[in-house]
Amino acid sequence: MGKLQDQVAIITGGASGIGAATARLFVQEGAKVVLVDLNEEKGKAMEQELKSLSAEALFVKADITSEEDVTNIYKQTIDTFGKVDILFNNAGIGRTLPSHELEYSEWRKTVNVDLDGVFLVARGAIREMLKTGGGTIVNTASMYGWVGAPGNAAYNAAKAGVINLTRSLGLEYADQNIRVNALCPGYIDTPIIPAEIKQELAQATPMKRLGQAEEMAKAVLFMASDDSAFMTGNSLIVDGGFTAQ
């Protein structure tokens, strides 16, 4: 029996990076996985990969900033699997640009995806979890929700918002068996980081390497499973020591 045996997990941003690594780990632990992503080609490929492992999986194309799309995520999940036990609220975007050059439209887009979208998807999960007696939510924040970084004002502000949203939701639903925690990754070796700056970021990390998506997946599994049964409203920083400096 896996740690997530027969549980239904929704993973946004599930087609690549940390989301894909978490999907692979979740199915190993017995979960049924709903992959949510805007990238239909990668999303369907990931769905087939999981099914080839004899896992139950479903891909749903969705824009998490659209209430209609988010509603559809839950409709398809309930129609297919009947419930929602776990949400890994992981989809997000980032843009590095000096703040005086940042257009307001770009600010709004970043905050819309990285904070508003996190709220919309979490709200949908909570509505379903209240019907079935509880569940767990893991929101992807960032070490940049704890420390500043030049050229990342919108991302930093949104991720700090996710950390406090996590606290608020964790407190609000603590007595209704819904736990809400956040993952705060450091620099992770995923396609989102340009190859030409990976070595620089590794050197900026006290452990002198980038984190791996699989390492983040293990942290998500801890927060999503009963291993963290007395934990809610918290943020787990997994950054190779960066924020300890």
N, C-alpha and C positions, 0 to 999 in steps of 0.2 A: 504493500500500500504506500503510495506517495503522499507527501505532505499536503497535496492539493487534490487528492483523489475525488473524482467526479464533481469537482467545483467548476463553475463557469466563470472564466476570466475574460474581461474586455481589455485590450491593450491598444491605446491610441499611439500613432507613430510606430505601428507594429511591423512595418515592411522592411525596416533596416535598423542598423545601429543597436542601441540599447534595447529598443522595443523588440527587435527580432531575436536578440540573444535571450531576452526574458521569455519570449514565446517558446523558444526551444526548451528552456529549462522548465517552464511551467508544464509542458506536455510530458516531459520526463517524470514529473511529479504527479501525473495523473489528471491534470486539468483539461477541460474543454476550452478552446481559445477562440475568441473573436478578434480578428485583426482589423484595425481601423486605420486608414491612411488615405491621403489624396492621390498617391501614386498607384494607379490601378495595376500597371504591369508588375511592379515589384510586390504589391499586395497579393495578387493572384498567384505569383510564383512562390511566395512564402506560404500561402494556404496549401498549395500542392506539396511543398516540402514537408509540412507538418503532417498532411494526410499520408504521405509516403512512409511516415514513421508510425502509421496506424493510429494516429491521433484524430480526434474530432476537432475540426477547425472550420471557420467561416471568415471570409473576407468581406468587409463592408467599406465601400468608398464613401468618404465623408469629409466635409469641411467642418471642423469643430467650432467655428465661429458662427455657423448657421444653425439656428434653433430647429429648423425643419430637418436638417441632416442629422442632428443629434437625436431628435425624436426617432428618426428612422433607424439609427444604431440600436436603440433599445427595442424597437418593434421587431427588427430582424432577429435580435438576440433571443427575445422571449419566444417568438414564433419558432425558432430553431431548437433552443435548449431549455426554455421554460423558466429561466431565472437568471439572476446576476449575483454572484458571490464575491467577486473581486473586480476592482477597476485599477488598472495601471494607467494613470492619466499622464501620458508621456509625450504627446505631440507638442512640438514647439519649433520656433525659428529664432534666428539671431542675425544681427548685422553689426559689423564694426565700422564706425564712422565718427569723426569728430562731431561733437554735439552741435556746434554752430553750423555744420553743413547738413545736419539731419532735417529732412523735410518733415513737417507735421504729419503728413500722410504715412510716412515710414514709421514714425513714432506710434501712431494709432494702429498700424498693421501689426507691429511687434507686440504691443500691449493687448491687442484684440486676440491674437493667437495664444500668447504665453500666459495671460491672466484671465481674460474674459472666457476664452475657450475652455480653460481648466475648470472654471466655475460651472459653465453650462453642462459639461460632461459629468462633473461630480454631482450636480443637482439631479441629473437624470438617474445616476446610479443610486443616489440616496432614496429617490422616489420608489425605485424597485426594491431596494433592500428593506425599506420600511414595511413592505408588503410581506416579506418572507422571514422577518425576524433578525436581520442584521447582515453584516458583510464587512469587507475591508477595502479601503481606498489608499493607494499610494500615488501621490502627486510628484512629478518631476520638477524640482526647483533647480538650484544650482549653488555652488560655493559663492557665485557672484550675487546671490541673494543675501549674503552675509558680509561681503567685502566689496568695495568699489573697484572699478576697472575703467581706465580712460577709453573713450570711444564706444562704450557699451551702455549708455545711459538708459535707453528704453528697455533693454534686456535686463539690466540690473534691477531697475525699478519693478518690472513685471515679476521677476523671480523673487524679490523681497515680498511682493504682494502674495505670491503663492505660499510662501512660508507662513505669513500671518493668516491667510485664508485657511491653511491647514490647521493652525492652532484653533481658529474660530470654529471650524466644522468639527474638529476633534472634540472640543468641549460641548458643542451643541448636541451632538448625537452620542456622547459617551455612555449615557444611561439607556440607549436604545440598541446597544450591541453593534454599532457601526463605528469601526476604528478608522481614523484618518491620519496618515503620516506622510512625510515627504522625503524623497531622496535628493541629496544635494551633491551631485557629481563634481569632480574637478575636471582636469583636462583628460578627455577620454579619446582613445585611438579609434575614431570613427570617421567616415567619409566627410563629415561636416567640417573637420579641421583640414585646411590646406596642407598638402605634403611639405611645402617649403617652410612652414613654421613649426612643424611637429618637434624637431630637435630643440628649438628655442623654448617651447613650452615644457618639454621634458626637463630641460635644465632649470627651469623656474620652479619645478616641483621638487620638494626636499628628497623624495625617493628617487629622483633622477630618471624617471620614466613616465610615460603616459599610462593612465588606467586602461583596462580592457573592458569591453562591453560585457563580457561574461562575468567580470567581477561586480559590475553594477547589478547584473541580473540576480546574483546571489544575495545582494543586499535587499533587492526588491522582494525576493522569495522570503527572506526573514520577516519583512514587514507585512507581507500578505498572508503569511501562515500563522498557525497558533504558536510558533516559536516566540512571537512578540505579543502574546495575548494580553499583556498588561501595559501595552504601549499605545498611546494615542495623542494626537496633537503635537507630535515631535518631528524633528528633522534630523535625518541621519546624514552627516557629512562624510563623504568617501572621496577624498581628494589628495591622497598621498602626502598629507601634512601641510598643504598649501596655506590653509587658513590658520594654522598654528604658528605661522611665522610672525 
